[in-house]
């Protein structure tokens, strides 16, 4: 399963710019899900069923993912790649991202193994105090045991446009974002093809 959320903070009454566009949070993730859907459809080699989901209600309490998790058999969900805020460089620079809850399953280790020999690195979440594993749409399915993790590059201690009107497309590094999406596609292959099954979240 590949997912992201498409809601953001709405609008403000005053000012020249009234719309919270949410280009990084989380149009970047939604774009990734659409691109991955196109890629896997054209590849047409998946042994496992792939579900592509765009959630609403993440910003106000994860209501979309809550409803979804209550209406799917979580025992049949092998893994969830939740993608959130991949439009800027991570703290390690280009060709890198982090996985929330890295230590809670071997999901991250599988992704790293599949990228061996490439220049891309998936790292454990460097912001444990932020509790990011519990703050995005992966949390609802993770609570049911699914190895559901969020992939992100957001520098949570210094992201200048986070939850601001200035979160515009012009602030995104689209070239780096493309490499992240490619790396998600490559690193997910052994799970999609049925070769690897990540351990369940306890």
N, C-alpha and C positions, 0 to 999 in steps of 0.2 A: 504494500500500500504506500502510495506517495501522496503527501498532503501539504496544504498551506492554508492560510486564512486570507480572505479578501476584504474583510471589514477593516475600518480604521476609526478615527475619532470624530468623523462628521464635519461640521462647519462651525464657524464662529459668526457672530452678528456684525462685528465691526472690523474695519480695516480694508485695505485694498485686496489682499489675498484672504479669502474667507474659507478656503477648502483645505482640509487635511488630506493631501493626496496619498500619503503613505507609500511613497515609491519604494523605499527600502522595507518598510514595515506595513504590509508584507506583499506588495505587488511583485517584489523580486522573487519571493517564494512561489507565488501563484504562477508567475511566468515560467519558473523552473518546472512546475508540475505540468503545465501545458506542453512545454518543450519535451519533457520526458515521455509524456503520452504519445506525442508524435513520433519520437525516436523508437519506442518499443513497438508501436503499431507497424512502422516500416520494417523494423528488424524481424518481427513476427517469429521469434524463437523461444518465447517464454513457455516454460513447462508449468509454471504456476500462474493462476489467475492474478492479474494486476488490477487493483482499484486505484483510481485517481480521484482525489476529493479536494474540493475547495470549500472551506468552512466559513461560516459567518459567526458573529457573536464572540470571537476570541477576546476582543478588547474589553468586553463587558462581563466576562466570566466563563468563557469557553462553552457557551450554550450550544453551538453547532456541533462541536465534537462530543459534547455530553449526549445530545440526542442520537448522534450516530452510534456511539458506543453502546447505547441502550437498545439499539435495533440491529445489531450484527452479532453473530456468534464469535466472541473474542477468541475462542479456542481454535478457530480456523484461520485467524490472522497470524501469519508467520512472522511478519516484521512490518514496522511502520517507519517510513522515512519522512519525517515532518521537516519542512524546509522553511526557515524563518530568518529574514534579514541577511541576505547573502550579497547585497549590493555594494558593500564597502570592503576594504581589505581587513583581514583579521589582525590581531596584535602581532602576528608573526610575519605579516606582509602578504604578498601574492602567493597563489598556489597553496593555500592552507585554509582550513576551517576547523571548527570544533564540534564535538558531539556531546550533547547534554546527557547526564546519567551514564557516562562512559563505563563506569565501574559496575553498573547494575546488570549487565549482560555481556556476552561476547560479540555483540553487534558491531561495535567499533573495531575490534580486532579483526573481524572478517573483512570489513571494508579496507582496513590498512593492508591486509594480506593481498587483496585483489589489486592494490595500487603499487605493489612492490616493483621497484625499477623505474617508477615514474617520478616526476618532480613534485607531486602533490602529496600533502600530509594532512591526515585527520588527527586532531589532538583532543585530549580530554578537555572538558569545560574549564577554562581558567578563572571563572567567576563563581566558585561554589557558594559564596555568601549570598549571591543573588537568587539562588534556588530556581534557576532557569528550567530545570527538568520538570518542575511542578507548575510552571507558569504559561506553558504553551499547549497547543492542542494534542500533543503526544500524551499528556498526563492522564487523560481519561482512559485511554486504552492501556497505558502502562499500569494503572491501578488494577486492571483486570488480568495482569500478568503478561501482556503482550510486550515483546522487546520493541517498544515504541520510543524513539529518540528524535531529538531535534538537531538538525544540522544548521549551523549559523556561523557568521563571521563577525557579528556585531560586537564592537568594543564597548561593553556595557559600562565601563568606567570613563569613557571619553568619546561617546558618539554624539557629535554636535547637533544632529538633526532628529534625534530620537524623540518621538511624540511631539514634534513641532511642525508648524506650517511649512517650514523650510525643507521638509522631507520630499524633495522634488527629484525627478528623473535626472536632471542635470548634475546632481550630487553623486550619482552612482558610477561605479567603475564597471561598465558593461563588458569589457574584454575579460576582466578577471572573473566576473560573474559567469560568463560563458564557460570558462575553464572549470569552475566549481560544478556547474551543471553536468559537464562532460565527465568529471570525476565521480559524481554521484551515479551516473549511468554505468560507468565501467565498474565501480566498486560494488554495485548492487547485483552484478551479473550472476554470481554463484548462488545468490539467494533466489533470484528470479528463475534461474534454471534448475532449481531444486537440488543443487549440489551441497549447499550449506543451509542449516537451520539454526538460527541464533537461539541461545538459551533464553528461557523465560525470565521475566523480571519478577523478583520475589517481593 
